[in-house]
């Protein structure tokens, strides 16, 4: 089991006033910043996540133990663990004009959130006689990017992975 430790952005520097440039490990965007429809500049927000490949092993008498596999995505800012379909691809990128949202969870707290989620998902799936054995095969710290676009009818925020848009509400 290898675990990636959380680390701050590798190189952050102020350029042109309030604009930031930083190098981050990000969940690979499906929507490129250049592809976002905007009447002005397109800003970026980097949102912190820790992703886990988890396995819950359920001991069963007489027959072989059962392994249930999960991918857990812990939103380190909203303090929330959700189930993902697959471990996303990540890339390291230097991003201009980005606001990096700080993590509200320590590494230990993120792991506890993931453990609680896997335990509860397992109990919803299978009736067990004893607590399942939980293990994490790997973890990845990555940021999810959101694009902020100026438009005549109001600014929007675009999820770079899903491509969904919603109005930016202040």
N, C-alpha and C positions, 0 to 999 in steps of 0.2 A: 504494500500500500504506500504510494508516494503522495505526499501532500505538498502543494505549492503554498508557500507562505505569502501573506499579504505584504505588499510593499508599496510605498508611495510612488507617484509618477516619476519615471526615471529622469526626465529633464524638463523642468518647467521654467519658462522665462517670460518676463513681460516684454511685449513688443507693441508699438503703436498704441500707447495708453492702456485701455482696459482689455485689449485682446490678449489671449494666452496661446501659447504653443507648448504642447507636451507630447511625450511619447507614452502610449498606453497599450496594454493588451486588450483588444476589444473583440466582442462577438462580431463575426464577419457580417457587415451590412449587406442586405439584399438591395437596398436603395442607396445609390451613391449620392453624396452631397451635391454633386454637379447636376444630378437628374431631378432635383427638387425644384418645382415651379415656384418662382419668387420674383417680386418686383424690386427687391433690394438684395442685401447680403443674406446669406444663409449661415446662421450661427449653429453651434453644437453644444449639447449637454451630454456629459459622460456619467452614466449611472452605475454604481458599484454592485457587482454580483459575485457570489461564490457558488460554483456549480460542483455537485458531487455525483459520482457513480456509486450507488449504494446497493448492498445486498443484504436482505433479511433472510436468515436461515431458520426454518421451523423444524424442530425435532419432532419426528413422528415414530411412534412405537411400531415395530415389526417391519414397516416399509422404509424406504430411503428418505432421508431428510429432504425438505423442499426448499429451494432457493427462489426468492422473489427479487427481481432486479428493478431498481428505480433510478431515475435521474432527478435530483433535487436541485432546484434553483433558489438560492437564498438571496432575496433582495436586501442588501446590507444597509440601505437607507430607510426603507419602510419597515424593516424588521419582520419580514414575511417569507415563509418557505412555501414554494409551489412546486407541483409536479411538472416535469418537462417530458417531452416525447423522446428526445435524444440529446446527447451531449453536443452542444453546438461547436462549430469550427471557430477558432480564434486566430487573430492575426495581430502583429505588433505594428502600430502605425503612429506616425507623427501627425498630430491634428492641430490646425490653427484655429484661433477664435473659439476656444472651448472653455466651458465652465465644468470643472470636475466636482461632482457632488461628493461630499465627504461620507465615509462609512460611519454608520451609527452603531455597528456591531463589531466587537472584537472577533478574532479568529475563533476563540473558544465559544463565544455566544452564537456565532454562525453555525458551528458544528452542533451545538445543542439544539438549535432550531431544526436543523436537518435530521438529527436523531429523533426528535419528537414527531416530526412529520412522517418519517419512514415507519416508526412504531405505530402511529395511528392509522396510516394507510394499510399496513399489514393486518391490523386487527379488524379493519373493515372488510378485508378480502377473505381472511381465513380464520376459522375458530381455532384457537390455540390453547393448549393445556399449560404452557409455560411461556415466559417472555421470549420472543425471538432473539436470536443472536444477530446483532447489526454490525456491519463492517463497511468501510468506505474504501473502494478500490483506488480512487484517485479524486483529486479536487483541483479546480482551476479558478483562479481569481481573474475576472474579466469585467470590462465595462461595456454596457450597452449604450449605443449612441442614439440620440434623438436630435433631429434637425429642426431648427426654429426658422421659419420662413415668413418674410413680409409679403403680404398680399393686400390689394386695395380693399377687400371686404373684411380685413382683419388678419392678424398674425395666426399662424397654425404651427402645431408641433407634429412632426412626422416621425413615426417609429421606424428606425433604419432597418430593422429586421423584418417586421411584418408589412411595412409600407402603409399602415393605417394612419389617418390624419385626424386631428381634433383641434378645435379652436383653442388658442392660447388664452387662458383666463388669468388675469392678474389678481 
